[in-house]
Amino acid sequence: MTNNAHQGATGNGALSGAAHGRAVLAERLADPELLDQAVEIRLGEDGIDGTCLAVPVGGRRVAGRVSVAGWIQARQVLQALAGKPGFPYLRDDSHGNEIDDPCHIAWGLHTGIRDDHGRRMAQMLGYHPAGVNAYVTEQTWRDARVPVTPLPERELSAPAGGRVYDVLLGGRDNYLSDQRLVASLTEHDRQTLKVAAAINRAHQPAIVETLAARGIDQYLDLGCGHPSSDALPMDDAPSYAALHELVAQYRGGTARTVYVDHDTFIFGKVRHRLEDDPRRPEWVSADIRYMRQFLTSGRVQYLLDFSRPVGVLLHDVLPWIDSDGIVAQAMAVLRERLAPGSALSITHAADFGEDNAMSRFVNPFRAAGLAFTPRNAHTIGKLFGNWPLEKPGLVPTHRWHPEHPHAAREFHDAGAIAALAFKPETGRA
Ligand SMILES: C[S@@+](CC[C@H](N)C(=O)[O-])C[C@H]1O[C@@H](n2cnc3c(N)ncnc32)[C@H](O)[C@@H]1O
């Protein structure tokens, strides 16, 4: 199989294996000298499934990819190319793949550039709209590098949950549409949400400290939002460290952090911020409603070892999925997939009887296209299946740990419930 093309080249022509791949590539590459730098990857045990050639980004070349026959081969490709110069933004571009489905490992500029999603990604990466259009219409893997300019404007028509949250935290990673939604609320409601967001964000260090003390060295942040927000902390809170910074603090530099979000704008920012970070955090763009596909994708398989405990954070992400059935199903798949000793940490917008402020945000948020869905303690508790909850159980987020910086605030100020559980050694998920 060759990069740069969807078609395989594993020995069907007069030339065999890698030689055929090289011949195909030589015809396609605008920079044939890159062929000399091609990485040859043997697939399958002892290379019995064939060979693929991966050509680095360089010269006028801005992207590349290989197609392989399933996520085990995909993992081999990822392992061979990870960290090598010339293979930036290495990723698994397969969607919803089962173990034997075709997989696509890509690098360089986003490869889905033909569609709107790709167009937005290119803009996110800083390509001028004219350059993006040129790229989209030519649609070649070998075209000239397009001009790079900053994004001309930051107004996007619809608000998004992660960016609204960033406005509430006082961050700069948001757009006018997000700011307008927050501005449309009364001063009292804005304050209510700001306090709730700050309480949620300040919960993370206690969780990392607890999981690290239990020996967990793999962390999966589902619905991560902006991990290292520019946000200013509220009066009585310390600054908001990003998860991978906390993980490095408690577990050292070799522990792994994987950030996941489905918002392409957040994803572009995350990538931009983290790619040079010495602690080497990783990130995956995925919709966690499709949990099974996500967990079996080649990239996730490559990044995390599911035979060992993983600490999974689902902080304020499930309220943004309105179907109770989808949430329950995704959590069941996740619990089943994780090894004993793994942890689930959830924070979730919740009803607190008369004092609850959250339910009054459902309508304005839904009118703005955000599926905001607070749930009650009983429903949130069921998300842990039969895993026993750590003390103090299901409580308002700022009451989970006595040293929470907002612990002195009113019971209902969190507007959310937090809980933590570890998967037992035996028993069902
Ligand atoms: C309020 S932010 C929470 C950020 C972070 N977890 C925290 O606690 O600070 C919610 C994030 O979940 C993401 N999200 C919502 N639905 C999602 C889904 N189905 N799959 C992946 N991410 C999702 C949003 O894009 C947003 O960034």
The ligand as an ORCA input file, in Angstrom:
! r2SCAN-3c Opt
* xyz 0 1
  C     -18.558     22.681     29.417
  S     -17.235     22.018     28.504
  C     -16.365     21.119     29.777
  C     -14.871     21.190     29.595
  C     -14.034     20.395     30.608
  N     -14.424     19.002     30.641
  C     -14.082     20.967     31.993
  O     -14.705     20.353     32.871
  O     -13.503     22.026     32.227
  C     -18.036     20.681     27.630
  C     -17.207     20.144     26.479
  O     -17.774     18.917     26.030
  C     -17.687     18.880     24.614
  N     -18.705     17.929     24.106
  C     -20.041     18.070     24.161
  N     -20.648     17.007     23.589
  C     -19.649     16.185     23.166
  C     -19.619     14.942     22.471
  N     -20.771     14.340     22.109
  N     -18.427     14.383     22.175
  C     -17.267     15.008     22.528
  N     -17.230     16.193     23.175
  C     -18.402     16.778     23.488
  C     -17.935     20.303     24.200
  O     -17.441     20.580     22.888
  C     -17.197     21.078     25.278
  O     -15.891     21.378     24.905
*
